[in-house]
Amino acid sequence: MADAGAKKSNSNTKSGGKKKDVKKETGLGLSKKKDENFGEWYSEAMDDVNMGDNANILRCRNKEKEGKNTYFPLFVSPSVLEKEKDHIEGFAPEVAWVTKCGKSELEVPIAIRPTSETIIYPYFSKWIRGHRDLPLKLNQWCNVVRWEFSNPTPFIRSREFLWQEGHTAFATQAEADEEVLEILELYRRIYEEYLAIPVVKGKKSELEKFAGGLYTTSVEAFIPNTGRGVQGATSHCLGQNFAKMFGIEFENEKGGKAMVWQNSWAYSTPTPAKKWSYWGRSY
């Protein structure tokens, strides 16, 4: 017993008698405290739990909805992007442009989509002819790029992220208004019922609304350590602005011409949730 104790003592006194620091294999030991320095704590937490490689599946079903899953191009030409001036002005500081092909300069730069309204809506004008074509509901999972120059933060504000974006068209504003709130409630459920993150539903101010839209609603989370809010997901009523720009009109039941009412809404994976389902399908 004495020999065993001696060996144990010797093993503890190697390297100048100091115990070797060994990081916990659980990855739960953090050197920073959330209350003292939230930014450093957050960065360390992301590294420790390997959140960047997390592939949690979040399933939120809404079987009553019907829609088509689609995929549209990554690149958009300047002529199309700039067709909706209010929209492009809102995103201008964040739009990333491709200017070279190999070593050759492109005659016309190509934008990488910051969102997909100006890519999708030229097709709406071709697909919608009469009231029987409405409502039109599309869902897309894709990567978008918003070139943040200051303080990009993993899972909160990053330059490239995967998201789900919905694009819909209706015959009346009442239908569009109803869907805006339905989608907002769906997003609240995702955060509160699946991620256990409390959020507040509300309407954005005129200065904060989606560029080119009529009004914007969102779910917002709160970070008590910093006193700041975080926008979780958005549901926009676009009104008829994009319909006028892209000529999206239909023949109504009386035989007259009318412009559609449109919505767009999005939920992105900077949150820990990587996948969820909509319209009864898993992604």
C-alpha positions in Angstrom: 0.0 0.0 0.0 2.9 2.3 0.8 4.5 1.6 -2.5 1.3 2.3 -4.3 0.9 5.6 -2.5 4.5 6.6 -3.4 3.9 5.9 -7.1 0.8 8.0 -7.0 2.7 10.9 -5.4 5.5 10.6 -7.9 3.1 10.8 -10.8 1.6 14.0 -9.4 5.0 15.8 -8.9 6.4 15.3 -12.4 7.2 18.5 -14.4 8.2 20.5 -11.4 5.5 19.2 -9.1 2.7 20.8 -11.1 -0.3 18.9 -12.2 -0.9 18.8 -15.9 -4.0 20.6 -16.9 -6.3 18.4 -18.9 -9.3 19.8 -20.7 -12.5 18.0 -19.9 -13.5 15.6 -22.7 -17.1 16.6 -22.3 -16.4 20.0 -23.8 -18.5 21.6 -21.1 -15.7 23.3 -19.2 -15.6 27.0 -20.2 -13.0 29.5 -19.1 -15.2 32.5 -19.8 -18.3 33.5 -17.8 -21.4 34.6 -19.6 -22.2 37.4 -17.2 -18.7 38.9 -17.3 -17.9 38.8 -21.1 -20.8 37.6 -23.2 -18.9 37.9 -26.5 -15.9 35.8 -25.4 -18.2 33.3 -23.7 -20.3 32.9 -26.8 -17.2 32.3 -29.0 -15.8 29.8 -26.7 -19.1 28.0 -26.3 -19.4 27.7 -30.1 -15.9 26.2 -30.3 -16.4 23.8 -27.4 -19.7 22.2 -28.4 -18.8 22.0 -32.1 -21.9 23.9 -33.0 -20.6 24.6 -36.5 -21.0 21.0 -37.4 -24.3 20.4 -35.6 -26.9 18.8 -37.8 -30.0 18.8 -35.5 -33.2 18.1 -37.2 -36.2 20.3 -36.4 -39.5 19.1 -37.6 -42.4 21.5 -37.6 -45.3 20.2 -39.6 -48.1 22.1 -41.1 -50.0 19.6 -43.3 -52.9 22.0 -44.1 -50.6 24.1 -46.3 -49.9 23.2 -49.9 -46.9 24.5 -51.8 -44.3 23.6 -54.3 -40.6 23.2 -53.4 -38.4 24.9 -55.9 -34.9 26.1 -56.5 -33.8 29.2 -58.4 -30.4 30.4 -59.7 -27.7 31.6 -57.4 -26.7 34.6 -59.6 -28.8 37.5 -60.6 -28.0 40.1 -63.3 -27.7 43.8 -62.4 -30.6 44.7 -64.7 -33.0 42.4 -62.9 -31.7 43.3 -59.4 -31.9 47.0 -60.0 -35.4 46.8 -61.5 -36.8 47.2 -58.0 -34.9 50.3 -56.8 -36.2 50.4 -53.2 -35.3 46.7 -52.8 -31.7 47.0 -54.2 -31.0 50.1 -52.2 -31.9 48.3 -49.0 -29.5 45.5 -49.8 -26.8 47.5 -51.7 -24.2 47.6 -48.9 -24.4 43.8 -48.4 -24.6 42.6 -52.1 -21.5 40.5 -53.2 -20.5 40.8 -56.8 -18.7 38.4 -59.1 -16.4 40.5 -61.3 -13.9 37.9 -62.7 -14.0 34.6 -64.5 -10.6 33.1 -64.0 -8.2 36.0 -64.8 -10.6 37.7 -67.2 -12.8 40.6 -66.1 -16.5 40.1 -66.7 -18.1 42.7 -69.0 -21.1 42.8 -66.6 -20.7 41.9 -63.0 -23.1 39.3 -61.6 -24.6 39.6 -58.1 -24.9 36.7 -55.6 -28.4 36.6 -54.3 -28.9 38.3 -50.9 -32.5 37.1 -51.2 -34.5 35.9 -54.1 -37.5 38.2 -54.9 -35.9 39.7 -58.0 -34.9 36.2 -59.2 -38.3 34.5 -58.7 -40.8 37.2 -59.6 -40.1 37.4 -63.3 -41.3 33.8 -63.4 -44.5 34.7 -61.4 -45.4 37.1 -64.3 -45.3 34.1 -66.7 -47.0 31.6 -64.5 -49.9 33.7 -63.2 -52.5 34.4 -65.9 -55.9 34.1 -64.2 -57.5 33.9 -60.8 -57.4 30.1 -61.0 -53.6 30.3 -60.8 -53.9 31.8 -57.4 -52.8 31.5 -54.7 -49.3 30.5 -55.9 -47.0 29.3 -53.1 -43.4 28.4 -53.5 -40.8 27.3 -50.9 -37.0 27.3 -51.4 -34.0 26.1 -49.4 -30.9 27.9 -50.6 -27.7 29.6 -49.6 -27.6 33.4 -49.7 -24.8 35.9 -49.2 -24.9 39.2 -47.3 -21.5 40.6 -47.0 -21.2 41.8 -43.5 -18.1 43.9 -42.9 -18.5 44.4 -39.2 -18.8 41.9 -36.3 -20.0 38.7 -38.1 -21.0 36.3 -35.4 -21.5 32.5 -35.9 -25.2 31.6 -35.9 -26.3 35.1 -35.3 -24.9 37.3 -38.1 -22.8 35.6 -40.8 -22.0 36.4 -44.4 -23.3 33.2 -45.9 -26.1 31.0 -44.6 -28.6 28.4 -45.5 -32.2 29.4 -45.2 -35.8 28.6 -46.1 -37.6 31.3 -48.0 -41.3 31.3 -49.0 -42.8 33.3 -51.8 -46.5 33.6 -52.3 -49.1 35.5 -54.4 -52.8 36.1 -53.7 -55.7 37.7 -55.3 -56.5 39.9 -52.4 -54.8 41.8 -49.6 -57.0 40.0 -47.0 -55.5 36.7 -48.0 -52.0 38.0 -47.9 -52.5 39.6 -44.5 -53.9 36.4 -43.1 -50.9 34.3 -44.3 -48.4 36.8 -42.9 -49.7 36.1 -39.4 -50.0 32.4 -40.0 -46.3 32.2 -40.9 -45.3 34.4 -38.0 -47.1 32.0 -35.6 -45.4 29.0 -37.3 -42.0 30.7 -36.7 -42.9 31.4 -33.0 -43.7 27.7 -32.6 -40.3 26.7 -34.0 -38.5 28.8 -31.5 -40.6 28.2 -28.4 -41.9 24.7 -28.9 -38.8 23.1 -30.6 -35.9 25.2 -29.5 -37.2 26.4 -26.1 -36.3 30.0 -26.9 -38.9 32.5 -25.9 -39.7 35.1 -28.5 -41.9 38.2 -29.0 -44.0 38.6 -32.1 -44.4 42.1 -33.5 -44.4 44.5 -36.4 -41.2 46.3 -37.5 -41.0 50.0 -37.8 -41.0 51.7 -41.2 -37.2 52.2 -41.0 -36.7 48.5 -40.2 -39.1 46.9 -42.6 -38.1 44.8 -45.6 -36.8 46.9 -48.4 -39.5 47.3 -51.0 -42.2 45.7 -48.9 -45.5 47.0 -47.5 -44.8 45.9 -43.9 -42.7 43.4 -42.0 -43.5 41.2 -39.0 -40.9 39.3 -37.0 -40.2 37.1 -33.9 -37.5 38.6 -31.7 -35.5 36.9 -29.0 -33.8 38.7 -26.1 -30.2 38.3 -24.8 -30.3 39.4 -21.1 -26.6 39.5 -20.7 -26.2 42.2 -23.3 -29.7 43.8 -23.2 -30.0 43.3 -26.9 -32.7 41.8 -29.1 -32.1 39.3 -31.9 -34.3 39.0 -34.9 -35.3 35.3 -35.3 -37.4 35.1 -38.4 -39.5 37.4 -40.6 -42.8 37.4 -42.4 -43.3 40.2 -44.9 -46.3 41.5 -46.7 -44.9 42.9 -50.0 -48.1 44.5 -51.1 -48.3 45.1 -54.8 -44.9 46.8 -55.2 -43.1 43.9 -56.8 -46.2 43.0 -58.8 -46.1 46.4 -60.4 -42.4 46.2 -61.1 -42.5 42.8 -62.7 -45.9 42.9 -64.3 -47.5 40.2 -62.2 -51.2 40.6 -63.0 -54.1 38.2 -63.4 -57.6 38.1 -64.9 -60.1 38.2 -62.1 -63.5 36.5 -62.0 -65.2 39.5 -63.6 -62.8 39.4 -66.5 -60.9 42.5 -65.4 -57.1 42.8 -64.8 -55.7 43.1 -61.3 -52.3 43.0 -59.6 -51.5 40.2 -57.2 -50.7 40.7 -53.5 -47.5 39.1 -52.4 -45.7 37.8 -49.3 -42.2 36.6 -48.6 -40.9 35.0 -45.4 -37.7 33.4 -44.2 -36.2 31.4 -41.4 -32.4 30.9 -41.5 -30.0 28.3 -40.0 -27.7 30.8 -38.2 -29.9 29.4 -35.3 -28.8 25.9 -34.0 -31.7 24.3 -35.9 -30.4 22.9 -39.2 -33.5 21.4 -40.7 -37.2 21.6 -40.3 -40.2 20.7 -42.4 -43.0 22.8 -43.9 -46.0 21.7 -45.9 -45.7 18.2 -44.3 -42.2 17.5 -45.7 -38.9 17.1 -43.9 -35.7 19.0 -45.0 
